[in-house]
Amino acid sequence: MLQTKLRSLAPKNDVVSFLILAAILLVALPILFDIFRLNLIGKYLTFAFVALGLVLSWGLGGILSLGQGIFFGLGGYAMAMFLKLEASSPENTAIQSTPGIPDFMDWNQLTELPWFWEPFHSFGFTLFAIIALPTVFAYIIGAAMFKRRVGGVYFAIITQAIAAILTILIIGQQGFTGGVNGITDLRTLLGWDIRTDSAKYILYFINVILLLATLVVAQYIRKSKLGRLLVAMRDSEDRVRFSGYDVSNFKIFIFCIAGIFSSIGGAMFTLQVGFMSPSLIGIVPSIEMVIFAAVGGNLSIFGAIYGALIVNWAKTILSESYPELWLFAMGAMFIAVVLAFPKGLAGIYESYVQPWVDKKLKAIQDKKAKK
Amino acid sequence: MKKTISPSRPGTTRRTLLKGLAAIPAAMLLATSAYASDVNSTGLAVTDDTVTVGILHSATGTMAISETGSIQAEKLAIEQINASGGVLGRQIKYIQEDGASDWPTFAEKAKKLLVKDKVAAIMGCWTSASRKAVLPVMEQYNGMLFYPTFYEGLEQSPNVIYTGQEATQQILKGIDWAKKTKGAKKFFLLGSDYIWPRTSNKIARKHIEKLGLKVVGEEYYPLGHTQFNSVINKIKLKRPDVIFTTVVGGSNVAFYKQLNAAGIDLTKEKPLVLTLSVTEDEILGIGGENVEGLYASMKYFQSLPNDNNQAFVKAFKKRWGDDIVIGDVTQAAYLGPWLWKAAVEKAGSFDIDKIRKTLPGIELTTAPEGYVKVHPNHHLWSKSRIGHAKKDGQFDVVYESKELIEPNPFPKGYQ
């Protein structure tokens, strides 16, 4: 009984894919690349969290959110606020008019820490906030929209508008948020210097392990009854509703999950890159995150991770080689992928690589059987 | 468009070879004193005949229009230095990276330039946000950044040379001038809503009040804002003598057009408009007819009559085209490679720690703006100038401070 359940949760193909991915991320990449490149890969992988959430909400549930940057930002800013407070000890900020508060507050004539910054002195609270903030936020957005049966394009537009609003709010309130500069110059996590090479290695592995854990959660959701209901909703929402299910609750739930994934990605981004700014929250980065999922294949949880990796990698390499032309090359690549391979990289794998692998496997099995 | 990639980084073979040479008698070492290891003890990208620097600006995105001038100026300076024999006998190669108007990208590229390419210096950044993102990277990996933009001050990093003016250099003399020659008494402060305008206006307000004059209004609008009618009405009610503005970027187009439409003729100087943020570059976008009569307070104008500048403008146009204009930041960007060359040659080494010691006190008598000198606080001594905008988009210089103004990024009494 347990075995069959396990098998249905983790079919052989998926287990193989998972092991390959884990081997690439945990063994191959750290061996192949030096810490500078590995740190960049770690940064790309933080976007994979978002793409993974999008596979669940968009690919599975048909809820296209163009505002995942919101949740990425919530997690990222929560972590950044904690790190900034730690970096702004009275000794480090002795040069300011008010020592002990973050530098940008001092420049903006603030003389004491705003109340909503206070709890971020606590690391425990920060971790709690990284999960709780996006959940609450996604619940509010989701409940407001799905209960009223707002969906599809309208939902996409509204999420985009919220991303824009949040950016404007952060930039406008620079005394409280660091404004357009963002929160910069983050140094230590509980006294541990996160800027050293060894710290970057450790953070990379924490990041990968978290990502693999999220992947397991995503797989569980995908294979569960809930996952099948989501697909049913995507394909024919009314039928599911008439069968007696409360469609909106399922939508809200999966939207919250996607939000939490993004938020974890955002927090890991802050830790690895060393700062957070509104340029990671707005409309453009939010759409970019959808592109990662689209290139990887919006139905495949593995595709999402490869998509985020490959698109960002191409971005770095192209911009290093052609600083004035690379954006055109990126645009051309997206158009080509979407036109030629609507299912993304996962689609290419399924229609070309998978049959070939299966054939080979079968040939080997047949040979064994003959003997 | 990576024009030149150093084909031979400081090869480990050569360095190990030279380490081996150390065992050979001293006379032998003297003969090799010009070799790379002697002028470069920290593994920078220096060979026997080349040295590599980085150029890090936005070639794409919203900031590209502003930063292109800086890229051009830095390339021109590097080409001129190479033509005149290079630095310590080495030709400068550059690796250009695109910050893409995106602050995390700036940090990533800065790190790549320092860690992978081992560049000996970086010319780059434009907005404060990009500099703030790059700063921790520069300090962690001990690089040297030459930053060209006039900015808000409140910063002094051992790993940055600020070749533009900090806020007090740009503001104080401008306000003195408005008081003395124009008899201004009431000021209206207007700016875009971010750190530079807010800090500038804070300094301006303190100085205006010190002079016994009055600030009758202070307003901020988000970046990219295009509706200035309500503030223009407010200005009309308050009747200031001077509108002191730090509105940046595209908002300027809307602001000056709406000012004209509201019947405020800049040439009549009622009120007079004094800006810190409109250079020749911005006028290209705003249109000369919309800003005729505007006053700008900064250290450089393309029309400066001195010989250095004549030669600079000529060379710049020859290299990048006749219809090009040169603004304050472009000139400051041009100073970067020259200051770096002078510091390296004084130190006799490319080592960052050594040029950090020689940089203070470095002077350039060939600067297009005249004469500049590096202050121990890593900013430049420079003059304050007021330009009066003409219809053709150029400025007439109507005032120039007699003495060089000392840079003071942490001005006591103005914070």
Interface residues (C-beta under 8 A of the other chain):
Chain A: F36 L40 K43 I95 S97 F104 W107 N108 Q109 I168 I171 G172 Q174 G179 V180 N181 G182 T184 D185 L186 R187 R195 V273 G274 F275 S277 S279 L280 T316 S319 E320 S321 Y322 P323 E324 L325 W326 L327
Chain B: M1 K2 A59 T60 Q96 E97 D98 A100 D102 W103 P104 T105 A107 E108 K109 K111 K112 V115 K116 S128 A129 K132 A133 L135 P136 Q140 E152 L154 D193 Y194 I195 R198 T199 K202 P222 L223 F410 Q415
